[in-house]
Amino acid sequence: MLFQSFTFANQKIAKNRFFKASMEEQLAKNNRVSEELVNLYDVWARGGAGVLLTGNVMISDNGKGSADDVVISDERDLPMLRRWVSAGTQDNTLLIMQINHAGKQYPKNLSAEPVAPSAVVLQGMNNFFNPPRALTEREILAMIEQFAKVAQIAEKSGFSGVEIHAAHGYLISQFLSPHHNRRDDQWGGSLENRIRFLVEVYKAIRAKTQADFLVGMKLNSADFQKGGFDEHESVQVIQKMSELGIDFIEISGGNYESPVMLSPKASTQKREAYFLDYAQKARAVCHTPLIITGGFRSESAMNDAVKNDALDLVGVARPFALVPHFPNQIRDGKY
C-alpha cells in the first residue's frame, strides 16, 4: 500500500504515500534560499518520497519563527526558488511550500513587539517571547493578501502547491484559539469568526493560483490547553475547509505552551501514530485527503494505516533527518 500512487482531486499525483513532513531546516542565508537548502532537497527527492513539504517559509520579515527561516515578500528570489524546485521535484516528486506567519511566537531576540490576534502573553516560555500587541484590521487584511502573494510566487517558481500552517501555535492557530483570540470584532468570538482568517487566506490563495495548484493546510487536532482550540472545534474547521474544497489536510497537535507534537503520552507512542483516533472523527465529516504526522516509524504501522483507510498519506519527519533515503530503504528491505 505504501508504494501505491495517490491522485489528488486536481489530478496531481503523489507517486507513493510517503509525505515528508515539515522540519525547520535552518539553512536560509539572510532569510533567503541557500545552496545548502537546494542540496538538502536534492538528497531528499532522490530518497523516494512521494511528497516533500518544506520547512517554514514565512510571509513576512516580522513573522519569523526563528532567525534562519526563509522569508518571501516579493519575487527577488525567483531564480533560487526555481533551483529549489528543480532539486525537490526530481523523480516525479511533489514539492509543497509550507507558508506561515509566527504571530507572537517570534523570539524576543528578533522582535521587540510581535503581533497576534490579541495581546495575550505566551505562558511558561521563560520569557523567550515578548508580549504581543493586537493586530489592526488593516494589518489583518494585508496579511491575507501576503499569504496569497507568497502562494502565487510559489506557483510561479514551480512548486506543486502550498500548505497553510494553521497549527502549533503560530498566527493562524492563534486566530482559531479562544484562549489566544479574544477579539470582539468579526475576527474573534464565535468559531465562525475565529475561522474567518483561515478561510479568507484560503480564498485569497485560490483566487491567485491555478486549479491544478495544490492548496492544503496543517491543523491541530487540539491545542491540548485549557480554554484553547479543542477537538470538537477542530472537526468543525475540517468540515468547513473540506466544503470549501481544500486539497489536503495534515493533522498534528499541540503548541509551544503544550507541545504534544514533541512529547506524546505513552499510549500513543506505543502504537506509533499519535492522532489516529482523531482521524476517524475527521473522516466522518469530510472526504478530503488526510495526512497524519507524528510517531510513524515502522513499515507495518504505516502500511496498516493506509490499508485501513485511516489516512491517505503518511506524514514522517525525523526519520528523514536520520535516513534521507527512508522510503527507498523500506522499498529495498534495508530499513
BALUM-695650 format. One record per residue (C-alpha): residue number from 1; chain; z, y, x. Coordinates in Angstrom, 2 decimals, always signed. Each point is the difference from the previous one (the first is absolute). Layout:
N
- NUM;A;Z;Y;X
...
end
This chain:
335
- 1;A;+0.00;+0.00;+0.00
- 2;A;+0.83;+2.45;+2.78
- 3;A;-3.55;-0.11;+1.30
- 4;A;-1.73;+0.50;-3.33
- 5;A;-1.61;+3.39;-0.46
- 6;A;+1.19;+2.50;-2.62
- 7;A;-2.27;+2.40;-1.88
- 8;A;+1.45;+3.26;-1.29
- 9;A;-1.15;+1.52;-3.29
- 10;A;-2.28;+2.42;+1.86
- 11;A;-1.63;-2.98;+1.78
- 12;A;+1.56;+0.61;+3.41
- 13;A;+0.72;-3.42;+1.50
- 14;A;+2.99;-1.02;+2.13
- 15;A;-1.18;-3.00;+2.01
- 16;A;+3.43;-1.65;-0.31
- 17;A;+3.45;+0.66;-1.45
- 18;A;+1.65;+1.40;+3.14
- 19;A;+0.99;+3.66;-0.48
- 20;A;+1.37;+1.54;+3.16
- 21;A;+2.64;+2.31;-1.41
- 22;A;+0.91;+3.38;+1.39
- 23;A;+2.00;+0.51;+3.18
- 24;A;+0.55;+3.30;+1.77
- 25;A;-2.19;-0.36;+3.06
- 26;A;+1.33;+3.19;+1.65
- 27;A;-3.23;+0.24;+2.00
- 28;A;-1.34;+3.38;-1.14
- 29;A;-0.50;+2.66;+2.67
- 30;A;+0.99;+3.43;-1.27
- 31;A;-0.18;-1.56;-3.48
- 32;A;-3.67;-0.91;+0.48
- 33;A;-1.74;-3.38;+0.24
- 34;A;+0.22;-1.37;+3.54
- 35;A;-1.84;-2.56;+2.12
- 36;A;+3.13;-2.18;-0.16
- 37;A;-0.15;-0.02;-3.80
- 38;A;-3.68;-0.95;+0.04
- 39;A;+0.68;-2.78;+2.49
- 40;A;+2.86;-1.39;-2.10
- 41;A;-2.17;-0.30;-3.09
- 42;A;-2.76;-1.56;+2.06
- 43;A;+2.46;-2.78;+0.86
- 44;A;+1.30;-0.35;-3.55
- 45;A;-3.49;-0.08;-1.56
- 46;A;-0.99;-2.81;+2.34
- 47;A;+3.24;-1.79;-0.95
- 48;A;-1.32;-1.17;-3.35
- 49;A;+1.71;+2.04;-2.75
- 50;A;-1.97;+0.66;-3.18
- 51;A;+1.53;+3.46;-0.39
- 52;A;+1.58;+2.33;+2.56
- 53;A;+2.24;+2.79;-1.30
- 54;A;+0.71;+2.85;+2.38
- 55;A;+3.39;+1.48;+0.74
- 56;A;+0.91;+3.33;-1.54
- 57;A;-2.77;+2.59;+0.02
- 58;A;+1.69;+3.18;-1.08
- 59;A;-1.78;+2.57;-2.15
- 60;A;+1.81;+2.97;+1.48
- 61;A;+1.58;+1.05;+3.26
- 62;A;+3.16;+0.91;-1.93
- 63;A;+0.21;-3.49;-1.48
- 64;A;+0.32;-2.22;+3.06
- 65;A;+2.35;-2.95;-0.02
- 66;A;+0.10;-0.15;+3.79
- 67;A;-1.28;+1.95;+2.97
- 68;A;-3.03;-2.17;+0.76
- 69;A;-1.48;-0.50;-3.47
- 70;A;-3.70;+0.62;-0.53
- 71;A;-0.43;+3.20;-2.05
- 72;A;-3.25;+0.92;-1.75
- 73;A;-0.48;+3.46;-1.43
- 74;A;-3.78;+0.46;+0.46
- 75;A;-3.10;-1.67;+1.43
- 76;A;+0.48;+0.92;+3.66
- 77;A;+0.78;-3.60;+0.96
- 78;A;-2.94;-1.68;-1.75
- 79;A;-1.44;-1.43;+3.26
- 80;A;+3.28;-1.75;+0.92
- 81;A;+0.61;-1.06;-3.59
- 82;A;-3.43;-1.66;+0.03
- 83;A;+0.86;-1.78;+3.23
- 84;A;+3.23;-1.21;-1.63
- 85;A;-2.07;-1.31;-2.91
- 86;A;-2.56;-1.63;+2.31
- 87;A;+2.80;-1.89;+1.76
- 88;A;+1.97;-0.90;-3.13
- 89;A;-2.89;-1.24;-2.15
- 90;A;-1.41;-2.55;+2.44
- 91;A;-0.73;-3.49;-1.31
- 92;A;-0.18;+1.20;-3.64
- 93;A;+3.58;+1.27;+0.00
- 94;A;+1.06;+2.61;-2.56
- 95;A;+1.84;+2.98;+1.51
- 96;A;+2.22;+2.03;-2.33
- 97;A;+1.67;+3.28;+0.93
- 98;A;+3.57;+0.41;-1.21
- 99;A;+0.42;+3.65;-1.00
- 100;A;+3.43;+1.52;-0.28
- 101;A;+2.30;+3.02;+0.11
- 102;A;+3.56;-0.52;+1.19
- 103;A;+1.56;+2.65;-2.23
- 104;A;+3.62;+0.40;+1.12
- 105;A;-0.20;-3.09;+2.25
- 106;A;-1.23;+2.37;+2.69
- 107;A;+2.22;-0.37;+3.13
- 108;A;+2.10;+3.08;+0.74
- 109;A;-1.42;+0.35;+3.51
- 110;A;-3.41;+0.55;-1.63
- 111;A;+0.94;+2.20;-2.96
- 112;A;+2.76;+2.50;-0.68
- 113;A;-0.66;-0.06;-3.74
- 114;A;-1.88;-2.98;-1.49
- 115;A;-1.29;+0.10;-3.56
- 116;A;+0.74;-2.30;-2.92
- 117;A;-0.19;-0.04;-3.81
- 118;A;+3.60;+1.25;-0.08
- 119;A;+2.52;+1.26;+2.55
- 120;A;+1.91;-3.32;+0.15
- 121;A;+1.33;-0.95;+3.44
- 122;A;-0.60;-3.50;+1.38
- 123;A;+3.32;-1.82;+0.33
- 124;A;+1.30;-2.25;+2.78
- 125;A;-2.66;+0.91;+2.52
- 126;A;+2.35;+1.52;+2.63
- 127;A;-1.63;+3.40;-0.40
- 128;A;-3.35;-1.38;+1.13
- 129;A;-1.76;+2.10;-2.67
- 130;A;+0.60;+3.65;-0.86
- 131;A;+0.80;+1.02;-3.60
- 132;A;-3.25;+0.53;-1.93
- 133;A;-1.16;+2.80;-2.24
- 134;A;-1.69;-0.60;-3.35
- 135;A;-3.77;+0.29;-0.18
- 136;A;-1.59;+2.74;-2.07
- 137;A;-2.59;-1.01;-2.58
- 138;A;-2.70;+1.72;+2.05
- 139;A;+0.96;-2.16;+2.98
- 140;A;-0.05;-3.15;-2.16
- 141;A;-3.51;+0.74;-1.20
- 142;A;-1.16;+0.72;+3.55
- 143;A;+1.43;-3.32;+1.20
- 144;A;-1.86;-1.89;-2.73
- 145;A;-3.25;+1.55;+1.20
- 146;A;+0.83;-0.80;+3.62
- 147;A;+0.57;-3.68;-0.81
- 148;A;-3.45;-0.02;-1.59
- 149;A;-1.57;+1.85;+2.92
- 150;A;+1.39;-2.52;+2.50
- 151;A;-1.32;-2.87;-2.13
- 152;A;-3.40;+1.67;-0.05
- 153;A;+0.06;+0.32;+3.80
- 154;A;+1.01;-3.67;+0.27
- 155;A;-3.00;-0.99;-2.11
- 156;A;-2.33;+2.24;+2.03
- 157;A;+1.32;-1.67;+3.16
- 158;A;-0.84;-3.46;-1.35
- 159;A;+3.41;-1.34;-1.04
- 160;A;-0.13;-2.62;-2.74
- 161;A;+2.63;+1.82;-2.01
- 162;A;+3.40;+1.67;-0.03
- 163;A;+3.47;-1.07;-1.00
- 164;A;+2.23;+2.66;-1.55
- 165;A;+3.49;-0.50;+1.43
- 166;A;+2.39;+0.28;-2.94
- 167;A;+2.84;-2.08;+1.47
- 168;A;+2.77;+0.00;+2.62
- 169;A;+1.44;+3.38;-0.89
- 170;A;-2.95;+2.16;+1.04
- 171;A;-1.20;+2.95;-2.10
- 172;A;-1.61;-1.83;-2.93
- 173;A;+2.93;-2.42;-0.12
- 174;A;+2.28;+3.05;-0.12
- 175;A;-1.90;+1.31;-3.03
- 176;A;+0.39;-3.36;-1.76
- 177;A;+3.76;-0.23;+0.59
- 178;A;+2.39;+1.61;-2.53
- 179;A;+2.54;+0.27;+2.82
- 180;A;-2.27;+1.99;+2.27
- 181;A;-2.05;+1.79;-2.67
- 182;A;+2.21;+2.27;-2.08
- 183;A;-2.67;+2.47;-1.06
- 184;A;-0.01;+1.41;-3.53
- 185;A;-3.71;+0.79;-0.17
- 186;A;-3.05;-2.24;-0.65
- 187;A;+0.56;-1.78;+3.34
- 188;A;+3.52;-1.29;-0.73
- 189;A;+2.34;-1.38;-2.62
- 190;A;-1.64;-2.80;-2.01
- 191;A;-1.88;-2.80;+1.75
- 192;A;-3.19;+1.41;-1.52
- 193;A;+0.67;+3.22;+1.91
- 194;A;+1.22;-1.67;+3.19
- 195;A;-3.14;-2.15;+0.20
- 196;A;-2.23;+3.05;-0.51
- 197;A;-0.35;+0.79;+3.72
- 198;A;-1.18;-3.55;+0.78
- 199;A;-2.39;+0.00;-2.95
- 200;A;-1.49;+3.36;+0.96
- 201;A;-0.40;-1.07;+3.64
- 202;A;-1.83;-3.12;-1.17
- 203;A;-2.25;+1.91;-2.40
- 204;A;-0.83;+2.61;+2.64
- 205;A;-0.98;-2.71;+2.50
- 206;A;-2.18;-1.76;-2.58
- 207;A;-1.75;+3.29;-0.75
- 208;A;-0.94;+0.49;+3.66
- 209;A;-0.99;-3.55;+1.01
- 210;A;-2.62;-2.54;-1.04
- 211;A;+0.58;-2.95;-2.32
- 212;A;-0.28;-2.55;+2.81
- 213;A;+2.78;+1.67;+2.00
- 214;A;+3.28;-1.89;-0.40
- 215;A;+2.99;+2.02;-1.21
- 216;A;+3.31;-1.86;-0.07
- 217;A;+3.68;+0.77;+0.29
- 218;A;+3.21;-1.30;+1.52
- 219;A;+2.91;+0.02;-2.44
- 220;A;+3.66;-0.95;+0.18
- 221;A;+1.15;-2.77;-2.29
- 222;A;+3.16;+2.14;+0.00
- 223;A;+1.85;+2.43;+2.26
- 224;A;+3.12;-2.23;-0.11
- 225;A;+2.03;+3.18;-0.30
- 226;A;+2.42;+1.08;-2.71
- 227;A;-1.71;+2.44;-2.34
- 228;A;-3.34;-0.54;+1.72
- 229;A;-3.40;-1.40;-0.94
- 230;A;+0.68;-3.43;-1.51
- 231;A;-1.96;-3.13;-0.76
- 232;A;-0.47;+0.84;-3.68
- 233;A;-1.61;+3.34;+0.85
- 234;A;-2.02;-1.54;+2.81
- 235;A;-1.63;-2.46;-2.39
- 236;A;-0.89;+2.91;-2.29
- 237;A;-1.63;+1.82;+2.92
- 238;A;-2.03;-3.10;+0.84
- 239;A;-1.16;-0.28;-3.60
- 240;A;-1.01;+3.68;-0.06
- 241;A;-1.89;-0.09;+3.30
- 242;A;-1.71;-3.24;-0.98
- 243;A;-1.18;+1.61;-3.25
- 244;A;-1.43;+2.87;+2.05
- 245;A;-2.03;-2.49;+2.04
- 246;A;+1.70;-0.10;+3.39
- 247;A;-1.62;-2.63;+2.25
- 248;A;+3.10;-1.70;+1.43
- 249;A;+3.77;+0.30;+0.11
- 250;A;+2.10;-0.95;+3.01
- 251;A;+3.60;-0.80;-0.88
- 252;A;+2.90;+0.78;+2.31
- 253;A;+3.49;+1.42;-0.50
- 254;A;+2.82;+2.19;+1.25
- 255;A;+0.18;+3.31;+1.85
- 256;A;+1.75;+1.47;+3.03
- 257;A;+3.29;+0.27;-1.90
- 258;A;-0.29;-3.63;-1.18
- 259;A;-2.55;-1.71;+2.28
- 260;A;-0.45;-3.33;-1.78
- 261;A;-3.45;-0.35;+1.60
- 262;A;+1.80;-0.31;+3.36
- 263;A;+3.14;-1.94;-0.96
- 264;A;-0.53;-2.27;-3.03
- 265;A;+2.76;-2.14;-1.44
- 266;A;+0.37;-3.55;+1.29
- 267;A;-1.43;-1.70;-3.09
- 268;A;-3.31;+1.84;+0.30
- 269;A;-0.18;-0.55;+3.75
- 270;A;+0.40;-3.72;-0.52
- 271;A;-3.04;-0.25;-2.27
- 272;A;-2.00;+2.44;+2.18
- 273;A;-1.58;+2.35;-2.56
- 274;A;+2.42;+2.77;-1.01
- 275;A;-1.65;+1.21;-3.24
- 276;A;-1.49;-3.08;-1.68
- 277;A;+2.33;+0.21;-3.02
- 278;A;-1.05;+3.56;-0.64
- 279;A;-3.69;-0.92;+0.36
- 280;A;+0.29;-2.25;-3.07
- 281;A;+1.10;+3.03;-2.04
- 282;A;-2.85;+2.06;+1.39
- 283;A;-2.50;-2.76;-0.84
- 284;A;+1.19;+0.11;-3.61
- 285;A;-1.12;+3.62;-0.49
- 286;A;-3.18;+0.27;+2.08
- 287;A;-3.03;-1.77;+1.41
- 288;A;-0.18;+2.23;+3.07
- 289;A;-0.17;-1.93;+3.30
- 290;A;+3.49;-0.33;+1.47
- 291;A;+1.11;-0.12;+3.60
- 292;A;+3.57;-0.90;+0.94
- 293;A;+1.25;+1.15;+3.39
- 294;A;+3.27;-1.15;+1.47
- 295;A;+1.20;-3.27;+1.44
- 296;A;-3.06;-2.24;+0.18
- 297;A;-0.08;-2.02;+3.21
- 298;A;-1.23;-3.56;-0.67
- 299;A;-3.43;-1.20;-1.05
- 300;A;+1.52;-2.18;-2.73
- 301;A;+1.88;+2.88;-1.68
- 302;A;-3.08;+2.23;+0.10
- 303;A;-2.27;-2.73;-1.35
- 304;A;+2.44;-0.82;-2.80
- 305;A;+0.24;+3.66;-1.06
- 306;A;-3.79;+0.30;-0.27
- 307;A;-0.43;-3.41;-1.64
- 308;A;+2.69;+0.75;-2.59
- 309;A;-1.66;+3.33;-0.84
- 310;A;+3.10;+1.96;+1.00
- 311;A;-2.24;+2.36;+1.96
- 312;A;-3.60;+0.55;+1.04
- 313;A;+0.45;+0.99;+3.64
- 314;A;+2.89;-0.72;+2.37
- 315;A;+1.53;+3.05;+1.66
- 316;A;+1.13;-0.74;+3.56
- 317;A;+1.10;+2.53;+2.60
- 318;A;+2.27;-1.00;+2.89
- 319;A;-1.77;-3.29;+0.80
- 320;A;-3.10;+2.08;+0.81
- 321;A;+2.01;+1.98;+2.53
- 322;A;+1.06;-3.20;+1.73
- 323;A;-3.13;-2.09;-0.55
- 324;A;-3.00;+2.35;-0.49
- 325;A;-2.29;-2.95;-0.82
- 326;A;+2.45;-1.36;-2.59
- 327;A;-2.62;-1.06;-2.64
- 328;A;-2.26;-1.61;+2.58
- 329;A;+2.97;-1.87;+1.44
- 330;A;+0.80;-1.40;-3.45
- 331;A;-3.64;-0.90;-0.62
- 332;A;-0.19;-1.83;+3.31
- 333;A;+3.33;-1.80;-0.51
- 334;A;+1.64;+1.76;+2.94
- 335;A;+2.71;+2.00;-1.82
end
